[in-house]
Amino acid sequence: MAHAEDELLNRYYESWLGVDAVYEKWAARRGITFNMLNILTLLHEQDGPLSQAELCRRLHLSKQTVASVIDSLEKRGIAVRRVSEGDRRSRVVVLTGEGSAFARELSEALRRFEVRALSMLSSAEQKALVDTMHRLWENMENILEEEEN
């Protein structure tokens, strides 16, 4: 049984790391990192500023990672940090005009890429993939929570 589990986990790791690598390559071809891609598409989809804490929470990234990515985006003139209008003690991240256009292009191109890849699966396979990934994520979260208690 352990051999079958090892094979299954090895295929899982290979798939997980392979999908990550494809996203990294996709982003690199556009001159950005995968984390930049995630932040830019989230800011674009949100259609408004988000705090760094909210970016961390929604993308499951560390404060240090988000701060570093925002620093890079600011240097490129794609995003800026501003004082939040709702809470003067908080700072939010806002796309510049150039950043909005870039993020829109990225989001549209990424969606076409993902839809094309998913369309190579049947509707049932697409649903099963997403449902199973969601359940796996929930199971892992539950196990982590159990281990904390």
Disulfide bonds with the S-S distance in Angstrom:
none
